[in-house]
């Protein structure tokens, strides 16, 4: 990905990203939270060994609300969810793959 975001905002239960080429990506907040890429949500593989995530507590309405967003380097955002969860790094490539997967539905 060679573009840079120029605006990131939350509107109507969606995250909107506008890029420097004027393209826009839109993500439902529920999709972003349900597809959180962190090891606690998705598991991880270390030295060819896969670790499944621990069972997560049920999500509440606060689980799908954003308290804050920070950019990480030039490659990702980190979302602070209102229920306290904040360990997922959503890389631009990961978000692009999410976008493509929702367009195929």
C-alpha positions in Angstrom: 0.0 0.0 0.0 1.6 3.3 -1.0 -1.2 5.7 -0.1 -1.6 7.6 3.1 -4.8 8.3 5.0 -5.8 12.0 5.2 -8.9 11.6 7.3 -10.2 8.9 9.7 -13.6 9.5 11.2 -16.5 7.6 12.8 -20.0 8.3 11.4 -23.2 6.3 11.5 -21.6 3.2 13.2 -18.9 3.1 10.6 -15.2 3.9 10.4 -14.5 6.0 7.3 -11.0 6.4 5.9 -10.2 8.9 3.2 -6.9 8.4 1.3 -4.6 10.9 -0.3 -5.9 9.8 -3.7 -9.5 10.7 -2.6 -10.6 7.0 -2.4 -12.6 6.1 0.6 -13.0 2.9 2.7 -16.0 2.3 5.0 -16.2 -0.3 7.7 -19.0 -1.2 10.0 -17.7 -1.0 13.6 -19.2 -4.4 14.4 -17.1 -6.0 11.6 -13.9 -4.3 12.8 -14.4 -5.5 16.4 -15.5 -9.0 15.4 -12.5 -9.3 13.1 -10.0 -7.8 15.6 -6.6 -9.1 14.5 -4.9 -9.3 17.9 -3.6 -12.6 19.3 -6.2 -12.6 22.1 -9.0 -12.6 19.5 -7.5 -14.5 16.6 -4.7 -16.6 18.2 -1.2 -16.7 16.9 1.5 -18.9 15.6 5.0 -18.9 17.2 7.8 -21.2 16.0 5.3 -23.3 13.9 3.1 -23.8 17.0 -0.4 -22.4 16.8 -2.1 -21.0 19.9 -5.8 -20.6 20.0 -7.2 -17.6 21.8 -8.8 -18.0 25.2 -12.6 -17.9 25.2 -13.7 -14.3 25.1 -16.4 -12.9 27.3 -19.6 -12.0 25.5 -19.5 -8.7 23.7 -21.7 -5.8 25.0 -22.9 -2.7 23.3 -19.7 -1.0 24.5 -17.7 -3.6 22.6 -18.8 -2.0 19.3 -18.1 1.7 20.3 -14.8 3.4 19.7 -13.2 5.5 22.4 -10.2 6.5 20.3 -8.0 5.7 17.3 -4.3 6.2 16.9 -2.2 5.7 13.8 0.8 3.3 14.2 3.8 4.2 12.1 2.7 4.6 8.5 1.0 1.2 8.3 -1.8 0.7 10.7 -4.3 2.0 13.2 -4.9 0.9 16.8 -8.5 1.2 18.0 -9.4 1.7 21.6 -12.8 0.2 22.1 -15.1 1.5 24.9 -15.0 -1.8 26.7 -11.3 -1.5 27.2 -10.0 -3.7 24.4 -7.2 -2.1 22.5 -4.6 -4.7 21.5 -5.4 -5.1 17.8 -3.3 -3.4 15.1 -5.3 -3.0 11.9 -2.7 -2.7 9.2 -3.7 -1.0 5.9 -3.3 -4.4 4.2 -5.5 -6.1 6.8 -8.2 -3.5 6.3 -8.0 -3.8 2.5 -8.5 -7.6 2.8 -11.5 -7.0 5.1 -12.9 -4.6 2.5 -12.4 -7.1 -0.3 -14.0 -9.8 1.7 -17.1 -7.7 2.4 -17.5 -6.8 -1.3 -17.6 -10.5 -2.2 -20.7 -11.1 -0.1 
